Amino acid sequence: MLSKEQIISDSKEFSLFSWSAQASVNPIAIERAEGVYLFEVGGKKIIDFSSGLISVNIGHGDQRVIDAVVEQMQKVSYVTPSCTTEIRAKLSRKLAEICPGDLNKAFYTLCGTSSVDNAIKLARLYTGRHKIIGRYRAFHGGSIGGMSVGGDPRKLANDSQQMPNAVLLDDPYYFFGMKDLDEAIKLNLSLEYVERVIQFEGKVNIAAFIFEGESGSSGCLHYPKGYIKGIKVLCEKYGILFIADEVMSGFGRTGKWFGFENHDIIPDMICMAKGITSSYLPLGCLMVSDKIAAKFDNTPMMIGLTYNAHPVALAAALAVVNIYESDNLIENTRKMGAYLESKIEEMRSHHPSMGEFRNTGLLGCLDILKNKTTGELIAPYNAAGEDLKVSNLIAVKLRELGMYTFVRWGYIFIAPPLCINEKEIDEGLAILSEALKISDEHLVL
């Protein structure tokens, strides 16, 4: 076996790392993983407090998934998308069972951003319209289409290549500067703004809205109560489709099968990935309503991929979906989410730099404060360079103490695997508490 140093050296010399300046990359060489833990080459144990990329929902190394994959490979590892397999039939039926309403048709893709891209194409084909409305503080993947319908600053380097006809919304009510107003008034103002955008952009030009079921990498920003439902009402009023991006918030992560279920709506399409296989194998899925699918009964549906309905990935997905049910992971998510929130509150008396903790199920994000009085974060949105000094110190300390999780700008993400227990949460929070001493020292009271 290669040494840890050789693994890192060869990986850096002969491969490229995403979203990074290559000279500054400092990867962790992982040898194996089990449950909520990663094990570095050399044996160091690391608690995974963000489920990889908030995707390894069932935990690492589950033998049941491995067995299902091996069994499928022994039968057939690949067929063209024009053929079908038993595993395609079984998984498609299962997904139709767990999706609400008439979301009964699965179109399989490779990942989250390819699910989003195909949702955009299908919305345009179905409606005959061309504009897609998303949010500035949302992320829908790294493809040109996915980046264009979100506003995550990672896309800015590719601005010149953006997909046309993507329209982005500001956050609900924040930009009005009226934070002391009654919640109902702020909600009405927010929805009036959205309706104005619809009118300005041409109501007959808008094919779809795309929203995350619950906000993720932008900071787990919570939608005001009634906001998503209000958006869906506007979509129905103007004949616009609603696409729910459940790539991160789907498959139990928020304490329900899908994040949009927390908002009492049923979308027209669901973009899936990550938790569908718990990232054991790459797979995405676009779940489509019967109404949309019917348009293509006698008209060719002009979307497709070489690896559409790849049987080995589908086998992993069916095994994972069954594990959510057999191991009661969605119920455990709600229980452990409540426990996590209570323990976070207990930590506040020890760490004055702790700001708001936004959490749904086990999709959580903690604000780290620079100024206690103003609520300023230790790093602003889209910070770079010297502005990240304290954030980087915290990230280094967490890694040193044996934790893997995201530290992004002024946020620390807390989104462990859904199989986590109270003892493991306590272990992770003890590490986090030690690292927060750094921000406490830099806090302006």
Backbone torsions as a table, in degrees:
resi	resn	phi	psi	omega
1	MET	NA	143.2	177.3
2	LEU	-66.4	149.0	174.6
3	SER	-69.8	161.7	177.3
4	LYS	-57.8	-43.0	-178.6
5	GLU	-62.7	-40.2	-179.5
6	GLN	-69.9	-38.8	177.8
7	ILE	-59.7	-47.7	-179.1
8	ILE	-66.7	-43.9	-178.5
9	SER	-62.0	-49.2	-178.3
10	ASP	-67.7	-36.8	178.9
11	SER	-63.0	-40.9	-179.5
12	LYS	-73.5	-35.3	-176.7
13	GLU	-75.5	-33.9	-170.6
14	PHE	-116.7	7.1	175.3
15	SER	-142.7	161.6	179.8
16	LEU	-109.3	139.8	-179.1
17	PHE	-103.1	136.3	-174.1
18	SER	-70.8	149.3	172.6
19	TRP	57.3	29.5	-171.5
20	SER	-139.0	147.9	163.3
21	ALA	-75.3	119.9	-167.4
22	GLN	-62.4	-31.5	-178.0
23	ALA	-68.8	-23.7	-177.1
24	SER	-97.9	0.0	-178.8
25	VAL	-64.6	135.0	179.3
26	ASN	-138.7	72.9	-171.6
27	PRO	-72.0	156.2	172.4
28	ILE	-91.9	126.6	179.1
29	ALA	-86.1	108.0	-176.3
30	ILE	-97.8	131.2	179.3
31	GLU	-95.3	-41.4	179.9
32	ARG	-156.0	171.2	-179.1
33	ALA	-149.3	146.6	-178.0
34	GLU	-153.7	127.3	178.4
35	GLY	61.8	-121.2	179.7
36	VAL	-99.4	14.9	-174.3
37	TYR	-120.7	144.8	167.7
38	LEU	-108.1	149.4	178.5
39	PHE	-124.8	114.7	-179.3
40	GLU	-69.4	151.6	171.7
41	VAL	-56.0	123.9	-173.1
42	GLY	107.6	-13.9	169.8
43	GLY	107.1	-9.7	-177.8
44	LYS	-61.0	132.9	-178.7
45	LYS	-93.1	130.7	-175.9
46	ILE	-127.3	125.2	176.4
47	ILE	-81.8	129.8	-177.1
48	ASP	-91.8	97.9	-174.2
49	PHE	-95.3	9.0	173.8
50	SER	-133.6	19.2	175.4
51	SER	50.1	50.8	-173.6
52	GLY	66.1	-119.2	174.3
53	LEU	-95.9	50.2	-174.9
54	ILE	49.9	56.3	-171.7
55	SER	-145.8	-27.1	-177.7
56	VAL	-84.1	70.3	-169.3
57	ASN	-66.9	-37.8	-176.6
58	ILE	-85.2	-3.3	-174.5
59	GLY	94.0	167.3	-174.2
60	HIS	-85.9	149.9	165.3
61	GLY	71.3	28.4	-179.4
62	ASP	-74.4	118.2	-174.1
63	GLN	-63.8	-27.1	-179.2
64	ARG	-63.9	-35.1	177.7
65	VAL	-72.4	-42.9	178.7
66	ILE	-58.8	-44.4	180.0
67	ASP	-63.3	-40.9	-179.8
68	ALA	-64.8	-38.6	179.4
69	VAL	-67.2	-45.8	179.7
70	VAL	-62.4	-44.0	179.8
71	GLU	-59.8	-42.4	179.8
72	GLN	-67.2	-40.5	179.5
73	MET	-64.0	-31.2	177.9
74	GLN	-71.3	-22.6	177.3
75	LYS	-87.5	-63.4	177.9
76	VAL	-157.7	129.2	-178.1
77	SER	-93.1	-23.9	179.6
78	TYR	-158.0	138.0	165.8
79	VAL	-135.7	156.6	178.2
80	THR	-66.0	155.4	-178.7
81	PRO	-61.3	-16.1	178.3
82	SER	-80.1	-12.6	172.2
83	CYS	-94.4	173.2	174.4
84	THR	-139.8	170.1	-175.9
85	THR	-140.3	164.6	177.0
86	GLU	-60.8	-39.7	-177.5
87	ILE	-66.4	-33.6	175.9
88	ARG	-64.0	-43.5	179.0
89	ALA	-63.4	-44.8	-176.1
90	LYS	-67.6	-47.0	-177.8
91	LEU	-67.0	-41.5	-178.6
92	SER	-61.3	-43.1	177.0
93	ARG	-63.5	-41.1	-178.7
94	LYS	-64.6	-42.8	179.5
95	LEU	-64.4	-38.8	177.1
96	ALA	-62.5	-33.5	179.3
97	GLU	-68.5	-38.7	-175.9
98	ILE	-87.1	-16.6	177.8
99	CYS	-85.9	140.3	-178.4
100	PRO	-78.6	170.1	173.9
101	GLY	60.8	-141.8	-177.8
102	ASP	-102.8	29.0	176.4
103	LEU	-80.6	83.6	-169.1
104	ASN	-118.8	-0.4	-174.3
105	LYS	-117.9	122.3	-178.0
106	ALA	-102.8	126.5	169.7
107	PHE	-113.6	115.5	-171.9
108	TYR	-87.4	137.3	-178.6
109	THR	-125.0	-163.0	-175.5
110	LEU	-104.1	-23.1	-172.2
111	CYS	-169.5	-176.2	-178.9
112	GLY	-65.5	-47.2	-176.1
113	THR	-68.7	-29.1	175.4
114	SER	-75.1	-26.5	170.9
115	SER	-65.8	-43.4	179.0
116	VAL	-63.9	-46.3	-179.5
117	ASP	-57.8	-43.3	-178.4
118	ASN	-74.1	-27.9	173.1
119	ALA	-64.2	-41.8	177.9
120	ILE	-61.9	-47.4	179.7
121	LYS	-60.1	-46.0	-176.1
122	LEU	-67.5	-37.5	177.5
123	ALA	-61.9	-41.1	-179.9
124	ARG	-70.6	-40.2	178.3
125	LEU	-65.2	-39.7	-176.4
126	TYR	-72.0	-44.7	-173.5
127	THR	-88.7	-23.3	-172.0
128	GLY	73.7	11.2	178.5
129	ARG	-106.4	174.2	-170.3
130	HIS	-128.3	-20.7	-174.6
131	LYS	-89.3	143.2	176.5
132	ILE	-122.0	130.2	-179.7
133	ILE	-107.4	126.8	176.1
134	GLY	-129.7	-159.4	-177.8
135	ARG	-121.8	148.3	175.7
136	TYR	-62.2	-46.2	-176.7
137	ARG	-95.3	67.2	176.6
138	ALA	-150.5	155.9	178.4
139	PHE	-130.3	128.5	-178.4
140	HIS	-125.8	23.6	174.2
141	GLY	111.1	171.9	-170.5
142	GLY	-97.3	3.1	174.7
143	SER	-76.3	167.7	178.2
144	ILE	-60.3	-43.8	178.7
145	GLY	-64.4	-48.1	-179.3
146	GLY	-61.5	-42.0	179.0
147	MET	-67.4	-35.2	-175.0
148	SER	-69.4	-33.5	-177.0
149	VAL	-89.3	2.9	171.4
150	GLY	-124.2	171.1	-176.8
151	GLY	-117.7	12.6	179.6
152	ASP	-53.9	132.4	-173.4
153	PRO	-64.3	-10.1	174.9
154	ARG	-61.5	-19.1	-178.5
155	LYS	-81.8	-14.2	-169.1
156	LEU	-61.4	-32.2	178.1
157	ALA	-66.1	-19.9	-179.0
158	ASN	-108.0	19.9	-175.5
159	ASP	-54.2	-37.4	-175.8
160	SER	-68.4	-15.2	-177.1
161	GLN	-104.8	8.1	-173.9
162	GLN	-57.9	148.2	172.6
163	MET	-67.0	134.0	177.4
164	PRO	-71.0	162.4	173.8
165	ASN	68.2	31.1	169.7
166	ALA	-104.7	127.2	-177.9
167	VAL	-118.3	132.1	-175.8
168	LEU	-115.5	141.8	179.8
169	LEU	-100.8	148.3	170.4
170	ASP	-75.2	167.1	178.3
171	ASP	-64.1	150.2	179.0
172	PRO	-60.4	127.7	173.1
173	TYR	57.0	-15.1	-176.8
174	TYR	-59.0	-40.9	-173.1
175	PHE	-75.6	-7.9	179.9
176	PHE	-76.3	-18.6	-178.9
177	GLY	67.1	33.1	-176.0
178	MET	-127.8	50.1	-172.0
179	LYS	-70.2	-12.4	179.2
180	ASP	-90.1	-3.3	-179.9
181	LEU	-72.0	157.6	174.9
182	ASP	-57.0	144.7	-176.9
183	GLU	-58.3	-40.7	-179.1
184	ALA	-63.8	-37.9	178.5
185	ILE	-66.6	-43.1	179.6
186	LYS	-63.5	-38.9	178.1
187	LEU	-63.0	-45.4	179.4
188	ASN	-62.2	-41.8	177.4
189	LEU	-61.3	-42.0	-178.9
190	SER	-62.6	-44.4	-178.0
191	LEU	-73.7	-31.5	174.1
192	GLU	-63.2	-39.6	177.1
193	TYR	-61.1	-45.8	-179.9
194	VAL	-61.0	-42.6	-179.3
195	GLU	-66.2	-34.6	175.6
196	ARG	-62.2	-41.8	178.2
197	VAL	-60.7	-42.4	177.2
198	ILE	-57.6	-45.3	-179.7
199	GLN	-67.0	-43.6	-179.6
200	PHE	-62.6	-39.4	-176.5
201	GLU	-82.4	-10.8	179.8
202	GLY	94.4	102.6	-173.2
203	LYS	-59.4	-27.5	-179.6
204	VAL	-85.6	0.4	179.5
205	ASN	-101.2	-12.2	-170.5
206	ILE	-93.8	117.8	-179.6
207	ALA	-81.7	-42.4	-172.0
208	ALA	-160.6	153.8	162.4
209	PHE	-97.8	144.2	171.1
210	ILE	-126.5	122.2	-179.8
211	PHE	-132.3	144.7	169.0
212	GLU	-67.4	140.9	177.2
213	GLY	-57.4	-43.0	165.5
214	GLU	-138.0	139.4	-178.2
215	SER	-59.9	141.1	-177.5
216	GLY	-118.5	-96.2	-167.9
217	SER	-70.1	-9.6	175.0
218	SER	-78.4	-5.4	178.2
219	GLY	124.6	20.2	-178.8
220	CYS	51.1	44.2	-178.2
221	LEU	-71.0	124.1	-174.8
222	HIS	-81.5	133.5	172.3
223	TYR	-69.6	139.5	174.1
224	PRO	-59.8	147.8	179.7
225	LYS	-58.2	128.4	179.2
226	GLY	92.0	-9.7	-175.1
227	TYR	-69.3	-50.7	-178.7
228	ILE	-64.3	-40.4	178.0
229	LYS	-62.5	-39.3	177.1
230	GLY	-64.3	-38.5	176.1
231	ILE	-61.8	-43.8	-179.6
232	LYS	-63.1	-38.1	176.9
233	VAL	-61.9	-42.5	177.3
234	LEU	-63.5	-39.1	177.4
235	CYS	-60.0	-45.2	-179.8
236	GLU	-65.8	-36.7	-179.8
237	LYS	-62.3	-38.2	-173.9
238	TYR	-108.1	10.8	177.7
239	GLY	68.3	33.5	-178.7
240	ILE	-102.8	139.8	178.1
241	LEU	-79.5	152.5	175.5
242	PHE	-115.5	118.3	178.5
243	ILE	-103.8	121.5	176.4
244	ALA	-96.5	117.7	175.4
245	ASP	-86.4	102.0	-178.3
246	GLU	-108.0	22.2	-178.0
247	VAL	-57.7	-43.7	179.8
248	MET	-96.6	-37.4	-172.4
249	SER	-90.5	-3.5	-178.1
250	GLY	-84.8	171.1	175.2
251	PHE	58.8	56.9	170.1
252	GLY	85.9	-11.0	-172.0
253	ARG	-58.1	-34.8	-177.9
254	THR	-100.1	11.7	-178.2
255	GLY	89.2	3.5	171.8
256	LYS	-136.9	166.6	178.6
257	TRP	-54.3	-42.9	-177.2
258	PHE	-135.3	147.9	-177.4
259	GLY	-61.7	-35.9	-177.5
260	PHE	-63.8	-19.3	179.2
261	GLU	-67.6	-17.5	173.7
262	ASN	-74.2	-8.8	-174.5
263	HIS	-119.3	10.1	172.5
264	ASP	58.3	46.7	174.2
265	ILE	-132.9	164.4	169.7
266	ILE	-126.0	116.6	-178.3
267	PRO	-76.3	177.0	176.3
268	ASP	-91.3	-26.2	176.2
269	MET	-145.1	150.3	175.7
270	ILE	-124.7	124.2	172.8
271	CYS	-90.2	124.4	-177.5
272	MET	-122.6	154.8	168.7
273	ALA	-175.0	-144.6	176.4
274	LYS	37.6	-92.1	-173.5
275	GLY	-66.7	-12.9	-179.3
276	ILE	-63.7	-32.7	172.8
277	THR	-118.7	7.9	-173.2
278	SER	55.0	26.7	-179.9
279	SER	65.0	16.4	175.2
280	TYR	-67.3	-34.0	172.7
281	LEU	-141.1	152.7	177.5
282	PRO	-68.0	129.2	175.9
283	LEU	-164.0	139.8	169.2
284	GLY	-128.3	167.0	177.6
285	CYS	-150.3	139.5	170.8
286	LEU	-110.5	111.9	179.1
287	MET	-91.2	129.2	-169.5
288	VAL	-124.0	142.4	178.7
289	SER	-69.7	155.3	176.7
290	ASP	-58.7	-35.3	-178.6
291	LYS	-60.7	-45.8	179.9
292	ILE	-69.6	-44.9	-177.8
293	ALA	-59.9	-34.5	-176.1
294	ALA	-62.3	-27.4	179.4
295	LYS	-60.1	-27.3	-174.5
296	PHE	-103.0	16.4	176.4
297	ASP	-61.7	-40.4	-177.4
298	ASN	-124.4	10.0	176.4
299	THR	-123.6	129.8	-179.2
300	PRO	-56.5	133.8	175.5
301	MET	-91.2	104.9	-168.1
302	MET	-89.3	61.0	169.1
303	ILE	-137.3	149.5	-179.5
304	GLY	-179.2	160.9	179.6
305	LEU	-144.8	149.2	176.9
306	THR	-57.4	-38.7	-175.0
307	TYR	-100.4	21.8	174.3
308	ASN	-57.6	126.2	178.3
309	ALA	61.7	41.0	179.0
310	HIS	-60.9	119.9	-169.5
311	PRO	-62.5	-32.9	-178.6
312	VAL	-69.9	-42.5	177.2
313	ALA	-65.6	-37.6	178.6
314	LEU	-64.7	-35.4	177.9
315	ALA	-64.1	-41.1	175.7
316	ALA	-61.6	-42.6	-178.0
317	ALA	-63.3	-45.8	-178.9
318	LEU	-63.6	-40.3	177.1
319	ALA	-61.8	-42.1	-178.6
320	VAL	-67.2	-45.1	179.4
321	VAL	-60.4	-40.2	177.8
322	ASN	-64.4	-35.4	179.2
323	ILE	-66.9	-39.1	175.2
324	TYR	-52.3	-41.7	-176.9
325	GLU	-78.1	-49.9	-174.2
326	SER	-66.4	-32.0	-178.5
327	ASP	-97.4	6.9	178.6
328	ASN	52.5	42.7	-174.1
329	LEU	-70.8	-30.3	179.9
330	ILE	-70.5	-40.5	174.9
331	GLU	-64.0	-41.5	178.9
332	ASN	-63.8	-34.0	178.0
333	THR	-61.4	-45.1	179.0
334	ARG	-63.7	-42.9	-178.3
335	LYS	-66.2	-48.1	-178.5
336	MET	-71.7	-29.3	175.4
337	GLY	-63.2	-42.3	177.7
338	ALA	-65.9	-39.6	178.3
339	TYR	-64.4	-44.9	178.7
340	LEU	-57.7	-46.2	-178.7
341	GLU	-61.9	-39.4	179.7
342	SER	-66.9	-38.4	179.8
343	LYS	-71.5	-35.4	175.3
344	ILE	-60.9	-42.9	179.5
345	GLU	-62.7	-37.7	177.9
346	GLU	-64.1	-30.7	-178.1
347	MET	-71.9	-21.4	-172.1
348	ARG	-60.7	-33.1	-179.0
349	SER	-67.5	-18.1	-179.3
350	HIS	-99.6	-16.6	-172.7
351	HIS	-134.6	93.9	-179.4
352	PRO	-65.7	-16.1	179.7
353	SER	-81.4	-3.9	178.7
354	MET	-74.8	127.0	175.9
355	GLY	-102.2	-145.8	-177.1
356	GLU	-67.9	141.6	171.8
357	PHE	-113.4	112.7	178.9
358	ARG	-101.2	120.8	-174.7
359	ASN	-145.0	140.4	171.1
360	THR	-134.7	111.9	-174.4
361	GLY	67.7	-110.2	173.4
362	LEU	-127.6	42.6	172.3
363	LEU	-119.4	90.9	-169.8
364	GLY	-128.0	154.6	-179.5
365	CYS	-146.4	129.7	-179.2
366	LEU	-107.0	125.3	173.3
367	ASP	-76.1	134.7	176.0
368	ILE	-112.2	122.9	-169.7
369	LEU	-90.9	144.5	169.1
370	LYS	-96.8	-36.6	-178.1
371	ASN	-129.4	116.2	-176.2
372	LYS	-68.0	-34.6	-175.9
373	THR	-73.7	-46.9	-176.1
374	THR	-88.3	-17.6	-176.0
375	GLY	80.6	10.0	178.7
376	GLU	-62.3	135.9	-179.8
377	LEU	-81.0	161.5	-179.7
378	ILE	-63.7	-20.1	175.1
379	ALA	-148.0	136.1	-179.2
380	PRO	-75.1	166.2	174.8
381	TYR	-55.1	131.2	-179.9
382	ASN	64.2	33.7	179.6
383	ALA	-68.6	158.3	177.0
384	ALA	-152.1	166.4	173.4
385	GLY	59.4	-132.6	-174.4
386	GLU	-63.5	-25.5	178.9
387	ASP	-63.1	-18.9	-178.1
388	LEU	-97.1	9.6	-173.2
389	LYS	-55.4	-52.1	-176.7
390	VAL	-71.0	-40.9	177.2
391	SER	-57.0	-43.6	-179.4
392	ASN	-66.3	-37.1	176.9
393	LEU	-62.7	-40.6	178.1
394	ILE	-64.8	-44.6	-179.5
395	ALA	-61.0	-42.5	178.3
396	VAL	-63.0	-42.1	-179.6
397	LYS	-65.5	-42.3	178.0
398	LEU	-59.7	-44.3	179.6
399	ARG	-64.5	-42.3	179.8
400	GLU	-60.8	-36.6	-177.0
401	LEU	-85.0	-5.2	175.1
402	GLY	97.7	40.9	175.6
403	MET	-130.8	139.0	169.5
404	TYR	-111.5	120.9	172.2
405	THR	-163.6	168.8	179.6
406	PHE	-81.8	132.4	164.4
407	VAL	-119.6	110.3	-173.8
408	ARG	-127.3	117.9	-177.9
409	TRP	54.7	-117.5	179.6
410	GLY	-101.7	20.7	-176.0
411	TYR	-116.3	145.3	164.5
412	ILE	-119.0	123.1	-178.9
413	PHE	-87.0	137.5	177.2
414	ILE	-127.3	98.9	-175.8
415	ALA	-146.9	66.4	-175.7
416	PRO	-72.0	168.6	175.5
417	PRO	-54.5	149.2	-174.0
418	LEU	-71.8	-9.2	178.3
419	CYS	-88.2	2.9	-174.3
420	ILE	-64.4	153.1	177.0
421	ASN	-118.3	177.0	-175.6
422	GLU	-62.0	-40.9	-179.0
423	LYS	-61.4	-41.2	-179.3
424	GLU	-71.7	-34.9	174.3
425	ILE	-63.0	-44.3	178.3
426	ASP	-60.1	-40.9	178.8
427	GLU	-61.3	-46.1	-179.8
428	GLY	-66.3	-41.4	-178.9
429	LEU	-68.9	-28.8	175.5
430	ALA	-64.6	-39.4	176.3
431	ILE	-66.7	-45.3	179.4
432	LEU	-59.7	-41.3	-179.7
433	SER	-60.4	-40.6	179.4
434	GLU	-64.8	-41.4	-179.1
435	ALA	-69.5	-31.0	-179.0
436	LEU	-68.1	-13.7	175.1
437	LYS	-60.5	-27.2	178.8
438	ILE	-66.5	-49.7	180.0
439	SER	-68.9	-32.2	176.3
440	ASP	-59.7	-38.5	-178.9
441	GLU	-68.7	-25.5	-177.0
442	HIS	-98.5	2.4	-174.5
443	LEU	-74.0	136.3	172.0
444	VAL	-98.1	119.8	-177.1
445	LEU	-81.8	NA	NA
